[in-house]
Amino acid sequence: MTRASFSPPPSHFAVEGGKSSSASPSSGRAGLAYKEEAAKASEASISPSSLALARSLSLILQQRLVLASLAPSVARRRYWLWCGSGLCASPARRSRCPSENAGGGCSERPLFGGAIASRFPNRFEDVSNIRPVPDHQEVFVDPSRDESLIFELLDFKHEVGDSGSAAWFLQDLAAEQDAEQGMVVEQSAVVEAPGLTYRNTPAVVTTAVGQMAISKGRQGREAQNIVRVYLANLRLKEVGTDVLIAAYEPILINPLSESARTVGAGLTAPASQSGYMPMADVFKLAVSSFKVNDWSLFGSSA
């Protein structure tokens, strides 16, 4: 479980070995159009919803802390309290996803052999059914939208402080993938997660939202897409583990990218237009529903 062992899925846009071609999308009419679209995408990516994402997650986790101290009869109403944050409105509706009319709803998905679980839309397919995935990762993709959701277990980074840890991992991820034009749009404060408590020590959570220009698979920089990345760092200190949950949402697809074949080149259509849950809400749901069923997954320290 080391950062060096990270292996991005097909829907992550990594440049192999940091190599790039001398070709550039800035040449010719297509290149000019791409640069204009890229400028629009950069503007569009810093939306009010993105800026509010980390604050919303903090509110969800704070609500969990309050609910944990309340009587069970009150706690059962938690789904009404969280409805506005992307979770289901009531226990009777937990099988449905708000705004996910076309994706087949949501369900709790087993991760790492069932030792961990998280809830997100069923439209995300398990990549391990297609190709091998490293043991420390669980990877899910929606090929029709080129969106990805990754759960990753890493050795705890003692040298990284809790404050801003998600932003640190986001920048580290961008460096690994040889990304360009990377920027952190927003990051949250440190929030305790009492639902992830081991040996009386709750996990702490930080989140960050950023954007970067990255290529898919073995393609070079001439095929870079602009991608919005949502990242949460759940710090399980008692078991020496940093959990990363990362959601990838393409904003602009380069006409030279492999993704253009399935998604189409240019600015991507908002998920809500097709009846899907927006990726920001998918991320919030996956993070806020994350739970550990079997702490022995983390070895002798558990």
Salt bridges, closest charged atoms under 4 A:
GLU16 OE1 - ARG218 NH1 2.67
GLU100 OE2 - ARG123 NE 2.81
GLU108 OE1 - LYS291 NZ 3.21
ASP142 OD2 - ARG123 NH1 2.48
ASP146 OD1 - LYS216 NZ 3.12
GLU147 OE1 - ARG123 NH1 3.03
GLU147 OE2 - ARG145 NE 3.12
GLU152 OE2 - ARG3 NH1 3.19
GLU152 OE2 - HIS136 NE2 3.46
GLU159 OE2 - LYS157 NZ 3.82
ASP162 OD1 - ARG235 NH1 3.07
ASP162 OD2 - LYS237 NZ 2.55
ASP172 OD2 - ARG3 NE 2.79
ASP178 OD1 - ARG221 NH2 2.72
GLU180 OE2 - ARG221 NH1 3.09
GLU186 OE2 - ARG55 NH2 3.15
ASP242 OD1 - ARG235 NE 2.71
GLU249 OE1 - ARG228 NH1 2.87
ASP281 OD1 - LYS284 NZ 3.26
